[in-house]
Amino acid sequence: MKLLIKNEKIINRIVRQIACHKRFLITTHVYPDGDAIGSQIALCILLKRMGKDVGLINSFPLPARYKFLPNSGLIKHDVNLPYSELAFVLDVGSKGRLGNMRDHINNIKTVINVDHHLGNDRFGTINWINSHMSSVGEQIFHLYKYMKLDIRKPEAICLYTAIVTDTGSFQYSNTSVETHLAVSELLETGIDHTKICNQIYKNIPVSKLKLLQLALETLSFDAKGKIGHMFITSDMYTKACATEEDSEEIVEYARNVKGVEVGILFKQHSNGNIKISFRSRSKIDVMKIASKFGGGGHHNASACTIKGELSSVLKNVVRVTALELESS
């Protein structure tokens, strides 16, 4: 089966913008994940191959688990921002997710918004939004294909990382036939997918295990066992010597319990914000739940952030989730 290039018209507009600009900025959301980081680097390589000046700058530092990626050292944070003619904003549903990069983006004339979340605010000069794609990594793959650029090992490693992490290792419903066809082409470059997955998933720091232990002690169930939820307080982060990065995937433990339809993880931060991660089995749309609280994401994996007291936020979110389960 031949892989068809998706969104050719919008990609053509992007390619024309690339051709007529020299200085580029690429940024992504706060608490960047594998899709954000892998896509950033792969796009940076593409632009540099075309002779462009490129800056990779985020609000948050590079997560340790992605430092193995080729050219990851190019990603900076909290630095003096260079002059940029055009900004690529990747995997960002709304400007509020840009953190302290938001004001800088507002000062750049041309912004290309590349995202695969259904609820994107379309804040860019050009908006390439495709909710049928598994990841921004898959979108950048199609950009390479449209431009007839060979995908070499360094960018293949980055794109594979982007896709494998945002599909939950190909378990989520956003994984399509086209996703697997794209990945097959990446594998043909000779990348070692086992080594990549070992780097991502099998280098667990002690701090993550300690945080998981503390979180599991809070595991509770509601809605006759269909909702599993846990929480992590700011004190628990301190006790485990852990960071936000260490909390990734912990929500899966709540969702993966037999009989649970929706897993929820509440993460309290010292600034009063509570970040809430939702995971569901195939039929429950947690994006619909997250959107009720100003968040978004995907059918089976979504998130939102609420300011408030942990116990009351938890109670309210579980109540809304239970109502959604009843109506589904």
C-alpha positions in Angstrom: 0.0 0.0 0.0 1.4 3.4 -1.0 1.5 6.2 1.6 -0.4 9.2 0.3 0.9 12.7 1.3 -1.7 14.4 3.5 -2.7 18.1 3.4 -0.8 19.0 0.3 -2.4 22.4 -0.1 -1.6 23.6 3.3 1.9 22.1 3.1 2.5 24.0 -0.1 1.7 27.2 1.7 4.2 26.3 4.4 6.9 25.5 1.9 6.4 28.8 0.2 6.8 30.6 3.5 10.0 28.6 4.2 11.4 29.6 0.9 11.0 33.3 1.4 12.3 33.5 5.0 15.8 33.1 6.5 15.6 33.2 10.3 13.3 30.7 12.1 12.3 29.9 15.6 10.8 26.6 16.6 9.0 26.2 19.9 6.5 24.0 21.7 4.4 23.6 24.8 5.3 23.7 28.5 6.4 20.3 29.9 7.5 19.1 26.4 6.9 15.4 25.6 8.4 13.1 23.0 6.3 14.3 20.2 7.1 17.9 20.9 10.9 17.4 21.2 11.2 14.8 18.4 9.2 17.0 16.0 11.2 20.1 16.9 14.5 18.5 16.1 13.3 16.8 12.9 11.9 20.2 11.6 15.1 21.9 12.6 17.2 19.4 10.6 14.9 20.0 7.6 15.3 23.8 7.7 19.0 23.6 8.2 19.4 21.4 5.2 17.8 24.3 3.3 20.4 26.7 4.6 18.1 28.4 7.1 19.1 29.9 10.5 17.1 28.1 13.2 16.7 28.6 16.9 15.1 25.9 19.1 13.8 27.6 22.3 11.2 26.4 24.8 9.8 27.6 28.1 10.9 24.5 29.9 14.2 22.6 29.7 14.8 19.5 27.7 13.5 16.4 29.6 16.4 14.1 30.5 14.8 11.0 28.8 15.1 12.8 25.4 18.8 13.9 25.6 19.8 10.8 23.5 18.1 12.3 20.5 20.5 13.6 17.7 21.0 17.3 18.0 19.0 17.6 21.2 21.7 19.9 22.5 20.4 22.6 20.1 17.3 23.0 22.3 17.6 25.9 24.7 15.4 27.6 27.3 15.7 30.8 29.3 18.1 32.4 26.9 18.1 35.7 25.0 15.8 35.2 22.1 17.2 35.8 18.6 15.4 37.8 16.0 13.2 35.6 14.0 11.1 36.2 10.9 9.0 33.1 11.2 8.0 30.9 14.1 6.9 27.3 14.0 4.8 26.4 17.0 4.4 22.7 17.3 1.9 20.6 19.3 0.3 23.6 20.9 -3.5 23.8 21.1 -3.6 27.4 22.5 -1.1 30.2 23.2 -1.6 29.6 26.9 0.4 26.4 26.6 3.5 28.3 25.5 4.5 29.6 28.9 6.9 32.4 28.8 7.4 32.0 25.0 3.9 33.4 24.4 4.8 37.1 24.4 7.7 36.5 22.1 5.5 34.6 19.6 3.1 37.6 19.7 5.9 39.7 18.3 6.7 37.5 15.3 4.9 38.5 12.1 4.4 35.0 10.7 3.5 32.1 12.9 2.9 28.5 11.5 0.8 26.5 13.9 1.3 22.7 13.4 -0.8 20.5 15.6 -3.0 17.4 15.7 -5.4 18.3 18.5 -9.1 18.7 17.6 -9.6 21.7 19.9 -6.8 23.9 18.5 -7.4 27.7 18.7 -6.0 28.3 15.2 -3.9 31.2 16.5 -1.3 31.0 13.7 -0.9 33.0 10.5 -1.0 29.5 8.9 -2.7 26.7 10.8 -1.9 23.1 9.8 -4.3 21.2 12.1 -5.0 17.5 11.4 -6.7 15.7 14.2 -6.6 12.5 12.1 -2.8 12.2 12.4 -1.2 10.4 15.3 1.3 13.1 16.2 3.0 16.2 15.0 5.9 13.8 14.2 3.6 12.2 11.6 2.9 15.7 10.1 6.5 16.6 9.9 7.1 13.2 8.2 4.6 14.3 5.5 6.4 17.7 5.1 9.6 15.8 4.3 7.8 13.6 1.8 6.1 16.6 0.1 9.4 18.4 -0.2 11.0 15.2 -1.6 13.7 15.2 1.1 15.4 12.0 2.0 14.7 11.0 5.6 18.1 10.1 7.1 18.8 8.3 10.4 19.0 11.4 12.7 15.6 12.7 11.7 14.2 9.2 11.5 15.1 8.6 15.2 13.4 11.9 16.2 10.3 11.2 14.1 10.0 7.6 15.4 10.3 8.9 19.0 7.6 11.5 18.3 5.2 8.9 16.9 5.9 6.1 19.3 5.4 8.3 22.4 2.3 10.0 21.2 0.6 6.8 20.2 1.3 5.1 23.5 3.6 2.7 21.7 0.9 2.3 19.0 -1.8 1.4 21.5 -4.0 4.6 21.2 -6.9 5.0 18.8 -5.0 7.8 17.0 -2.8 5.0 15.5 -3.9 4.5 11.8 -2.8 2.5 8.8 -1.0 5.6 7.6 0.8 5.9 10.9 2.2 2.4 10.5 3.1 3.1 6.8 5.1 6.2 7.9 6.8 4.2 10.7 7.8 1.5 8.2 9.6 4.1 6.1 11.4 5.3 9.2 12.5 1.8 10.0 13.8 1.4 6.5 16.5 4.0 7.3 18.1 1.4 9.6 17.2 3.0 13.0 17.3 0.7 16.0 13.7 0.9 17.3 14.5 -1.4 20.3 17.4 0.9 21.4 15.1 4.0 21.0 12.4 2.4 23.1 14.9 1.3 25.7 16.2 4.9 26.0 12.7 6.2 26.4 11.0 3.6 28.6 13.8 1.6 30.3 16.0 4.2 31.9 13.8 4.9 34.9 15.4 7.2 37.5 15.0 6.3 41.2 13.1 9.5 41.7 10.3 8.4 39.3 9.9 5.1 41.2 9.7 6.9 44.5 7.1 9.2 43.1 5.1 6.3 41.7 5.2 4.6 45.1 3.7 7.7 46.7 1.1 8.2 44.0 0.0 4.6 44.2 -0.7 5.0 47.9 -3.4 7.5 46.9 -5.1 5.2 44.3 -8.9 5.3 44.7 -11.9 4.2 42.7 -15.3 5.7 42.0 -18.3 5.1 39.7 -18.5 1.4 40.7 -14.8 0.9 39.9 -15.0 2.5 36.4 -12.9 5.6 37.5 -9.5 5.1 39.0 -7.7 8.2 40.3 -4.5 9.2 42.0 -2.9 12.5 43.1 0.6 13.9 43.5 1.1 16.9 45.8 3.9 19.4 45.7 5.2 17.9 49.0 5.3 14.4 47.3 7.5 15.8 44.5 9.9 17.2 47.2 9.9 13.9 49.2 10.8 11.9 46.1 13.3 14.5 44.8 11.2 14.3 41.6 10.2 16.6 38.8 7.1 16.9 36.6 9.0 14.7 34.1 9.0 11.9 36.6 5.2 11.9 36.7 4.8 10.9 33.0 2.9 7.6 32.5 1.9 7.3 36.2 -1.7 7.9 35.1 -1.5 4.7 33.1 -1.5 2.7 36.3 -4.9 4.0 37.3 -6.4 3.4 33.8 -4.9 -0.1 33.4 -6.7 -1.6 36.5 -9.2 -4.2 35.5 -12.7 -2.7 35.2 -11.5 0.9 35.1 -12.7 2.9 32.1 -11.0 6.2 32.9 -7.8 6.9 34.8 -7.1 10.3 36.2 -3.9 11.8 37.8 -4.1 15.1 39.7 -0.7 16.8 40.0 -0.5 19.8 42.4 2.1 22.4 41.9 3.4 25.1 44.3 1.9 27.9 42.2 -1.6 26.6 43.0 -2.2 25.0 39.6 -3.4 21.4 39.4 -2.5 19.6 36.2 -5.0 16.8 35.4 -4.2 13.9 33.1 -6.9 11.7 31.7 -6.5 8.3 30.1 -9.3 6.0 28.9 -10.1 2.8 27.2 -11.3 2.8 23.6 -14.9 4.0 23.9 -14.6 6.9 26.4 -13.8 10.3 25.0 -11.7 12.0 27.7 -11.0 15.0 25.4 -14.7 15.9 25.9 -14.2 15.8 29.7 -10.9 17.8 29.6 -12.5 20.4 27.4 -15.1 21.1 30.1 -12.2 22.4 32.2 -10.5 24.4 29.4 -8.2 21.5 28.3 -8.0 19.3 25.4 -6.0 16.5 23.7 -7.2 13.2 22.2 -10.0 10.8 22.5 -8.1 8.5 24.9 -5.5 10.9 26.3 -6.2 14.4 27.4 -5.3 17.0 30.0 -6.3 20.3 31.6 -5.0 22.6 34.3 -7.2 24.1 37.1 -6.3 26.5 39.8 -7.8 25.5 43.2 -7.6 23.4 46.3 -6.7 19.8 45.5 -9.5 18.0 47.3 -12.3 20.1 45.8 -10.8 20.0 42.3 -10.5 16.2 42.6 -14.1 15.8 43.8 -15.5 18.0 41.0 -13.5 16.4 38.2 -14.4 12.9 39.3 -18.1 13.9 39.5 -18.0 15.3 35.9 -16.2 12.2 34.7 -18.8 9.9 36.4 -21.6 11.9 34.7 -19.9 11.4 31.3 -19.6 7.7 31.9 -23.3 7.5 32.7 -24.2 9.2 29.4 -21.8 7.2 27.2 
